[in-house]
Amino acid sequence: MNQVSQPKFRHTPVLVDEVCALMINDRSGVYIDGTFGLGGHSKAISLLLNADATLIGIDQDESALAQFDSSLIKQTLHLRCTNFENLDQVLVDLNVTKVHGILLDLGLNSFSLDDPERGFAFSLDGPLDMRFDRSNEFTAETVINDYSQEQLADIMYRFGEERNSRRIARKIVDMRTKKRLTQIDELREAVAGCVDPRFRNKSLARVFQAFRIEVNREMDVLETILNTSIQVLAPAGRIAVISYHSLEDRMVKNHFRDLSQDIPRQPGMHDSEVKVPLLKRISGKPVIASQEESESNPRARSAKLRVAERTSHAAD
Ligand SMILES: C[S@@+](CC[C@H](N)C(=O)[O-])C[C@H]1O[C@@H](n2cnc3c(N)ncnc32)[C@H](O)[C@@H]1O
């Protein structure tokens, strides 16, 4: 086997058959993989598309895109290193006006999680970084050292649903009066000092998730792309979102629900009360991984896939 041609890291795409079955509606269409990663989903999507289809892969992590062997995609492939919140600009640059499918497989790649230098995993030792896009200057170190105690507590509560958020924030502020906190083990120590050892790992997961969401503005960028998607999806085009925590899933669920509403005009109704459905939900309940997939790929255990289709009503 030729070792040189092997990708450096492996990432098993989650719910890949379900994404392909539910999202692809036009085999000659334009498809956006907004979270390209190592291209696992894109490769599978490409196998089902006709040669005249187009794939646009976006990822803000250039180390992910750099590993991809583009010869694996038989259609036209455009790779862009940017935040998916810039999708509208990417499409303007490529002269694309409508797309037929958008996939968002949120979160981070296994190889980023496993890299101690990225600071995502609470079990590893490395810097307090947590950036998806390493060209940004804003890191977890900035948040942890420069935010007020109240802001720290709010982030852990809001984005991590961590019940001990106030105590942990107080401990962080106490620790940082002695020295600037720069390492994962220091955040681990702050959490460990405030939580019963039996629940420590769960709290650590919640706290790390919360700071990661803040560093990468994950909720804001998700809201932006959900809104952009409505503008760029062709009628019958589909959006598929895989989320890994309840905050993201709730945002996707509510967005799909709100835009699926059909409230016809009644006498005496104000214009703002009338709603035409811009989306049709393809999956009522979220699609989750089979037991077999969950056993073979632990990342799949928390995954929830929701899919919606653009109607032909005009958005204005
Ligand atoms: C779960 S992985 C996707 C894996 C991919 N589906 C595959 O099969 O290889 C998520 C990827 O999305 C990227 N990402 C997360 N948020 C992003 C954003 N706002 N804009 C662009 N890329 C983003 C991360 O850098 C990561 O590579």
The ligand as an ORCA input file, in Angstrom:
! r2SCAN-3c Opt
* xyz 0 1
  C     -18.157     17.386     11.844
  S     -16.981     18.074     10.792
  C     -17.526     17.708      9.182
  C     -17.007     16.422      8.681
  C     -17.383     16.150      7.238
  N     -18.821     16.073      7.067
  C     -16.733     14.883      6.770
  O     -17.441     13.902      6.472
  O     -15.496     14.835      6.696
  C     -17.324     19.772     10.859
  C     -16.405     20.632     10.018
  O     -17.042     21.873      9.875
  C     -16.126     22.899     10.032
  N     -16.895     24.035     10.505
  C     -17.552     24.166     11.678
  N     -18.178     25.354     11.729
  C     -17.917     25.971     10.547
  C     -18.292     27.218     10.002
  N     -19.036     28.081     10.700
  N     -17.876     27.527      8.757
  C     -17.096     26.680      8.041
  N     -16.690     25.473      8.529
  C     -17.106     25.127      9.754
  C     -15.097     22.387     11.006
  O     -13.854     23.040     10.784
  C     -15.053     20.903     10.642
  O     -14.050     20.638      9.706
*
